[in-house]
């Protein structure tokens, strides 16, 4: 995708997301807007996590089996620290958006959907050499999801 197309897409996503968030704050949103917000979030995740990074090309078949591998990564590299923080933060809204859209009743079914989604993302990164299949990423994604779950509980009660 060319830069102008990426910028137009980014602006559209920001504008639509802002509009839907305002509707939520004013409590005039509908199920349709909730699905739109969830869909935009998933689109941003997919576009962000399944992009070719010209700085990092991985050999076919690379798998990171250490779920705490990010600890050794961040000890010697400041950029790895930022990647770790991003991996934590990007999945914080996941539970809230599933719950607010009223999809997949209950924590366990939402956790299962989340696990399937992140396994698919990691598999596709591995398959297309956009990254490696890394258990430490999966570990960080899960921490982000659980933090989002804890944060979303009072917010969901407030919105009801």
SVG drawing of the C-alpha trace seen along z (x, -y; Angstrom):
<svg xmlns="http://www.w3.org/2000/svg" viewBox="-29 -13 52 37">
<polyline fill="none" stroke="black" stroke-width="0.4" points="0.0,0.0 1.4,-3.4 2.0,-6.0 -0.9,-8.2 -3.3,-5.2 -2.0,-4.3 -2.5,-7.9 -6.0,-8.0 -6.9,-4.7 -5.3,-5.9 -7.3,-9.1 -10.6,-7.3 -10.0,-4.8 -9.2,-7.7 -12.3,-9.7 -14.7,-6.7 -13.3,-5.5 -13.5,-9.0 -17.1,-9.3 -18.1,-5.9 -16.3,-6.6 -18.3,-9.9 -21.5,-8.0 -20.5,-5.6 -19.8,-8.4 -23.1,-10.1 -24.8,-6.7 -26.4,-6.9 -24.5,-4.1 -26.1,-1.1 -25.0,2.5 -23.9,1.5 -21.4,-1.1 -20.1,1.4 -19.4,3.9 -17.8,1.1 -15.5,0.2 -14.5,3.9 -13.9,4.3 -11.7,1.3 -9.7,2.4 -9.2,5.9 -8.2,4.3 -5.6,2.1 -4.2,5.2 -4.0,7.2 -2.4,4.4 0.0,3.7 1.0,7.2 1.1,8.6 3.3,6.0 6.6,6.6 9.4,5.0 12.3,4.3 14.7,4.1 13.9,7.6 13.7,10.6 13.4,14.0 14.6,17.3 11.9,19.7 11.2,22.0 12.3,19.7 10.3,20.3 10.8,18.6 10.1,21.2 11.0,19.1 7.9,17.5 10.1,15.1 12.5,14.4 11.5,10.7 13.4,10.3 16.8,11.1 15.8,9.0 15.1,5.8 18.3,6.1 20.5,5.1 18.2,3.2 16.1,0.2 14.0,0.8 13.1,4.2 11.7,2.5 9.4,0.4 8.3,3.5 7.5,5.3 5.4,2.3 3.6,2.2 2.9,6.0 1.4,5.5 -0.7,2.4 -2.2,3.3 -4.3,6.1 -5.7,4.2 -8.9,3.2 -9.6,6.7 -11.8,7.9 -13.7,4.7 -14.6,4.5 -15.8,8.1 -17.8,7.6 -19.2,4.2 -20.3,5.6 -21.9,8.4 -20.0,11.1 -19.2,14.5 -20.8,14.5 -18.5,14.8 -14.8,14.5 -13.8,18.0 -15.4,17.9 -13.8,14.5 -10.5,15.8 -10.8,18.7 -11.5,16.4 -8.6,14.2 -6.3,17.2 -7.4,18.4 -6.8,14.9 -3.3,14.5 -2.3,18.0 -3.5,17.2 -1.6,13.9 1.6,15.6 1.2,18.5 0.7,16.0 3.7,14.0 5.7,17.2 4.2,18.5 4.8,15.3 8.2,14.4 6.8,11.2 8.1,12.3 8.7,15.5 6.3,17.6 7.2,16.4 5.9,17.7 7.1,14.5 4.8,12.4 1.9,14.7 2.7,14.4 2.8,10.6 -0.4,10.5 -2.1,12.5 -0.9,10.2 -2.4,7.3 -5.7,9.1 -5.9,9.8 -5.0,6.2 -7.8,5.2 -10.2,7.6 -9.5,6.1 -9.8,2.5 -12.9,3.2 -15.0,4.7 -15.8,1.3 -16.1,-0.4 -18.7,2.1 -20.6,1.8 -20.6,-2.0 -21.9,-1.8 -24.8,0.5"/>
</svg>
